[in-house]
Amino acid sequence: MSQNPPELRPDLAPRAIITDPIRADQPKIGMVSLGCPKALVDSERILTRLRAEGYAISPDYAGAEAVIVNTCGFLDSAKAESLEAIGEALKENGKVIVTGCLGANPEYITGAHPSVLAVTGPHQYEQVLDAVHSAVPPNPNPFIDLLPARGVSLTPRHFSYLKISEGCNHKCKFCIIPDMRGKLMSRPAHAILREAEKLVEAGVRELLVISQDTSAYGLDRKYDLNPWKDREVRSHITDLARELGDMDAWIRLHYVYPYPHVRDLIPLMADGLILPYLDIPFQHSHPDVLRRMARPAAGAKTLDEINAWREICPDMTLRSTFIVGFPGETEAEFEHLLEWLDEAQLDRVGCFKYEDVAGARSNALPDHVSPEVKEERWHRFMERSQAISTAKLEKKVGFVQEVIVDEVDDEAATCRTKADAPEIDGNLFIDEGFENLKPGDIVKVMVDEASEYDLWGTLVKN
């Protein structure tokens, strides 16, 4: 399975889960949701609000009276994909409302597609609703339009993304996310816990905690003590993770920067409260490259932290992403990254070739690396990371793994271990005796075979 994020696809919310009946007279809205899981959560919130107002969600262009396109605007390739999706929606439907990260620059969108009905920025839910109301007036029926407990979901029933904050306080030179989404704004802990509790009550078995910087959660609310049932919970990632760990679900942390206080999370993993899994965007290892990137971490200290974490929780899985070919990257600096990778022995690794992003400060840096060199370094990096992944997965053969079932078809059950996040990591396949399994089941499997990224196994009875 590819270790890079899946390609963007302009689907019309085909996985939206709506269990209540739809009236024939309901106005229908389509949704194209692009980009990262944080944008997916925004799409779910918009659709849930619309559903509560009496709108139905159309799975195709033909059945929709208007289409919302939630865009991604981080990389130029993502911008091009978003513009293509907007163009397709205009061609197939005609009435298009644009929101999301690319909407922070409305002139860029209207310059390419002047006929769009409205453009709003990221997490501007009220403006999106206003635009929908203008294009397709609501027709609610308060006696019929009742939301299911989970609202509208664009993920399978058994897992859900849980967004804990918006924005970011970092100033990485290659990133424009803070310009689009603003500074860190943490949600109150009691609001997050209430949402998580409702999701678990609705059948969610895995909560994927996301934000731009999960380990910074609550730093903007450090004195905000929030009542949760009969006690107060500090808005801090460790306290929040501990409370989430009391719920009957897997808790997986994404987008964690390696701050010193992250070490306080590791005992929670060792005790089984949260999954022994950290998704940390290291980006590079060489101190000079990290300095040019304006990253808030140093490679050597990070290795020490990783070793300390593994002493507390030996079964921890570490996933990360890296950038090769950053402006000024020398061959020696790239070799440093390969050597660091050998030493760090990360479990799951993705890699991107650097590209300029409109508005990013890195565009003005000297000594840009040629496309040919970036391509060559990317292949060398992936070859090294695949070798590490293969060796690590081979060590799991002959041992029992607890897995969550994602999908069951005629040929196999597709599952994930605690070391695998949906859509970005590997899978474990069961191809015998899986007929009675269903999505969301958590079962034990004996691992029989391994490849570079995936596992195969046999269901352990009882």
Buried (B, 14 or more C-beta within 10 A) or exposed (E): BEBEBEEBEBBBBEEBBBEEEBEEEBBBBBBBBBBBBBBBBBBBBBBBBBBBBBBBBBBBBEBBBBBBBBBBBBBEEBBEBBBBBBBBBBEBBBBBBBBBBBBBBBEBBBEBBEEBBBBBBBBBBEBBBBBBBEBBEBEEEEEEBEBBEBBBBBBBBBBBBBBBBBBBBBEBBBBBBBBBBBEBBBBBBBEBBEBBBEBBEBEBBBBBBBBBBBBBBBBBBEEBBBEBEEEEBBBBBBBBBBBBBEBEBBBBBBBBBBBEEBBBBBEBBBEEBBBBBBBBBBBBBBBBBBEBBBBBBBBEEBBEBBEEBBEBBEEBBBBBBBBBBBBBBEEEBBEBBBEBBEEBEBBBBBBBBBBBBEEBBBBEBEEBBEEEBBEBBBEBBBEBBBEBBEEBBBEBBEEEBEBBBBEBEEEBBBBBBBBBBBEBBBBBBBEEEBEEBEBBBBBEBEBBEBBBBBBBBBBEEE
